């Protein structure tokens, strides 16, 4: 599918190559877990954003990037595709069926959310994103159905959200880093009404600093943070629920997420009591 995007770019770039100078597209990767020490199984969120230079173009026409895990991470796993529900009404014109993107895999309606590639058990997400249909006519069924091009995308007061997603922190303790690679971006140089096409030029994409890291410190249920989930965690768990401030003072190096046994993001919570009992009965010592 990357060849399709290259063809699209080359076709529309010809008439406008000299009209505009040095447009840029800056992609960023954010996570609320950046810099934190968290428990295994904690939900790790991520969001990709893009900002396009103003004044030297008319807004974003295409954006692509890969979300990859550092090969030196404590453990490797398969990054799940992003959340299709996070695609805004603005960016929906870059995703099938309205826009031009990879086909979806494993039942997904669009590949805009990324497709998994790599060795089994350690796949990254590649070619997140897509393009507006700038050709002035609808594409084949299921792709490029909206041929009315929108200008100014990525040039607002805040960067445009491309996609968000999440995954569960691995069980292996250690540091994990994720970054964006292989960026591509096109920007508009003219906005024409169909059936005229809208010329684009390639922007200089940057993913400098587009990364986040976190450390998996202790497992959920390890309320005394001794590295073992067992019956020794019962009294700390009682303290965690009954006097959380006292638990924090007693176990100052423990992240609070270790008590979020059901992983719902709410803690301390009595809703974690039954999951904690089930956790111990399934392998507590």
C-alpha positions in Angstrom: 0.0 0.0 0.0 2.9 2.4 0.5 3.4 2.3 -3.3 -0.2 3.7 -3.7 0.6 6.7 -1.5 3.9 7.3 -3.4 2.0 7.3 -6.7 -0.7 9.6 -5.2 2.0 12.0 -4.0 4.0 12.0 -7.3 0.8 12.6 -9.4 -0.3 15.7 -7.5 3.1 17.2 -6.9 4.0 17.9 -10.5 2.2 21.2 -11.1 3.0 22.8 -7.8 6.6 21.9 -7.1 7.8 25.5 -7.5 4.9 27.4 -6.0 5.6 27.0 -2.3 8.8 26.7 -0.2 9.8 24.4 2.6 6.5 23.5 4.3 6.9 21.3 7.4 4.8 18.8 9.4 5.8 18.1 13.0 4.5 14.8 14.4 4.4 14.2 18.2 3.7 11.2 20.3 2.2 11.7 23.8 1.3 9.4 26.7 0.0 10.2 30.2 2.3 7.4 31.4 5.5 9.0 30.0 8.2 9.0 32.7 6.1 7.0 35.2 6.8 3.7 37.0 3.7 1.6 36.7 2.5 -1.9 37.5 2.3 -4.7 35.0 -1.1 -4.7 33.2 -1.7 -1.0 33.6 -3.3 0.7 30.6 -0.8 2.7 28.6 -2.4 5.4 26.4 -0.8 7.0 23.4 -1.8 9.9 21.0 -0.2 11.0 17.8 -0.6 14.7 16.7 0.5 16.7 13.7 1.1 20.4 13.3 1.6 21.9 9.8 3.5 25.1 9.1 1.3 28.1 8.3 1.7 30.6 5.5 3.6 28.3 3.1 0.8 25.9 2.3 -3.0 25.4 2.6 -3.1 22.5 5.1 -2.5 18.8 5.4 -3.3 16.5 2.5 -1.5 13.3 3.7 0.1 12.0 6.9 1.7 8.7 7.7 4.0 7.3 10.4 4.9 4.1 12.2 4.6 3.5 15.9 7.5 1.2 17.0 8.9 -0.2 20.2 12.6 0.1 21.0 14.3 -3.3 20.3 16.1 -2.8 23.7 12.8 -2.8 25.6 12.6 -5.2 28.6 10.1 -7.3 26.5 8.6 -7.0 23.1 5.0 -7.6 22.2 2.5 -6.9 19.4 1.2 -3.3 19.6 -2.5 -3.4 19.0 -4.0 -1.1 16.3 -5.2 2.3 17.4 -8.8 3.2 18.4 -10.9 3.9 15.3 -13.2 5.9 17.6 -10.5 8.4 18.2 -10.5 9.5 14.5 -12.1 13.0 14.5 -14.6 14.2 12.0 -11.7 16.2 10.4 -9.4 13.3 10.1 -12.1 10.9 8.9 -11.5 12.3 5.4 -8.1 10.7 5.6 -9.5 7.2 6.4 -11.5 4.7 4.4 -14.1 4.9 3.1 -14.0 8.7 2.8 -10.3 9.1 2.4 -7.3 7.1 1.1 -5.7 4.7 3.6 -4.6 1.1 3.8 -7.3 -1.5 4.0 -8.2 -2.7 7.4 -7.0 -6.1 8.7 -8.5 -8.7 11.1 -12.0 -7.2 10.7 -11.1 -3.5 11.0 -12.9 -1.2 8.6 -9.7 0.9 7.9 -6.0 0.6 8.0 -5.7 4.2 9.1 -5.4 2.8 12.6 -2.2 1.1 11.6 -1.4 -2.4 10.4 0.7 -4.8 12.4 4.0 -5.9 10.8 7.1 -7.6 12.1 8.2 -10.8 13.7 5.5 -12.8 15.4 5.0 -11.7 19.0 6.7 -8.4 18.5 4.8 -6.5 15.7 4.8 -2.8 15.4 2.1 -0.6 13.9 3.0 0.7 10.4 1.5 3.3 8.1 -0.8 4.9 10.6 -2.8 7.6 8.8 -3.9 8.3 5.3 -4.7 11.0 2.8 -7.6 13.2 1.5 -8.8 12.4 -2.0 -7.4 15.4 -3.9 -8.3 14.1 -7.4 -11.7 15.8 -7.8 -13.6 12.5 -8.3 -14.6 9.6 -6.1 -12.3 6.6 -6.0 -13.3 2.9 -6.3 -15.9 1.6 -3.9 -14.8 1.8 -0.3 -12.0 4.3 -0.8 -11.7 8.0 -1.5 -15.5 8.6 -1.6 -15.2 12.2 -0.3 -13.5 14.3 -3.0 -14.3 17.7 -1.5 -11.0 18.7 0.0 -10.7 20.5 3.3 -8.0 23.2 3.8 -6.2 24.4 6.9 -6.0 21.0 8.6 -3.1 20.9 11.1 -2.8 24.7 11.1 -5.0 25.5 14.0 -3.9 26.9 17.4 -3.4 23.3 18.6 -1.9 20.3 16.8 -4.4 18.0 15.1 -5.0 14.6 16.7 -4.2 11.9 14.2 -5.0 8.9 16.3 -5.0 7.5 19.8 -4.7 4.0 21.2 -3.6 2.0 24.2 -2.1 -1.3 25.3 -1.5 -3.1 28.6 1.9 -2.7 30.2 3.9 -6.0 29.9 4.5 -8.3 32.8 8.3 -8.1 32.5 9.8 -5.5 34.8 12.0 -2.9 33.1 12.0 0.2 30.9 10.0 0.5 27.7 10.3 3.2 25.0 8.1 3.8 22.0 8.6 6.2 19.2 7.4 7.4 15.7 9.4 6.4 12.6 9.1 6.7 8.8 7.0 9.8 8.7 5.5 11.2 5.5 3.4 14.3 4.8 1.9 16.2 1.9 0.3 19.6 2.0 -2.1 21.4 -0.2 -0.9 24.2 -2.5 -4.3 25.0 -4.2 -7.9 24.4 -3.1 -10.1 23.7 -6.2 -13.7 22.7 -6.6 -14.3 19.2 -8.2 -13.8 18.0 -10.8 -10.5 19.9 -10.7 -7.8 18.3 -8.6 -6.0 19.9 -5.7 -2.2 20.0 -6.1 0.0 19.0 -3.2 3.7 19.1 -2.4 5.7 17.0 0.0 6.3 18.6 3.4 9.4 18.0 5.5 8.2 15.7 8.3 9.8 15.7 11.7 9.4 13.1 14.5 12.3 14.6 16.6 11.4 13.9 20.2 8.3 11.9 19.3 8.7 9.2 21.9 7.6 8.2 25.4 9.0 5.8 28.0 7.8 4.2 31.2 9.1 1.6 33.6 7.2 -1.5 34.8 8.0 -1.7 38.5 5.7 -4.2 40.2 2.8 -6.4 39.4 -0.8 -5.7 40.2 -1.6 -7.3 43.6 1.9 -6.9 44.9 0.8 -4.4 47.6 4.0 -4.6 49.6 6.2 -4.4 46.4 8.4 -7.3 47.4 8.2 -8.8 43.9 5.9 -11.6 45.0 2.1 -11.6 44.7 0.9 -13.7 47.6 -0.7 -13.9 51.0 1.8 -11.4 52.4 -0.1 -8.8 50.4 -3.4 -9.2 52.3 -2.6 -6.9 55.2 -1.1 -4.2 52.9 -4.2 -4.5 50.7 -6.5 -3.9 53.7 -4.4 -0.9 54.6 -4.5 0.3 51.0 -8.3 0.4 51.0 -8.9 1.5 54.6 -6.1 4.2 54.9 -4.5 4.9 51.6 -2.3 7.7 52.9 -0.9 5.3 55.5 -0.3 2.7 52.8 1.6 5.3 50.7 3.7 6.3 53.7 4.5 2.6 54.5 5.2 1.5 51.0 6.6 4.7 49.5 8.2 3.0 46.5 5.0 1.3 45.4 3.0 2.8 42.6 -0.7 3.1 43.5 -1.6 1.1 40.4 -0.6 -2.2 42.1 -4.0 -2.0 43.9 -6.0 -1.6 40.7 -6.6 -5.3 40.5 -9.4 -5.2 37.9 -7.5 -2.6 35.8 -10.4 -0.2 35.5 -8.3 2.8 36.4 -10.2 3.5 39.6 -8.2 3.0 42.8 -8.3 2.6 45.7 -11.7 0.9 45.2 -13.7 -1.8 47.0 -14.4 -3.1 43.5 -10.9 -4.6 43.6 -11.6 -6.9 46.6 -13.1 -9.8 44.7 -10.5 -9.6 41.9 -7.8 -9.6 44.6 -9.3 -12.7 46.3 -9.4 -14.4 42.9 -5.8 -13.4 42.2 -4.6 -15.0 45.4 -6.7 -18.1 45.1 -5.3 -18.7 41.6 -1.7 -18.7 42.6 -1.1 -16.9 46.0 1.5 -18.2 48.4 
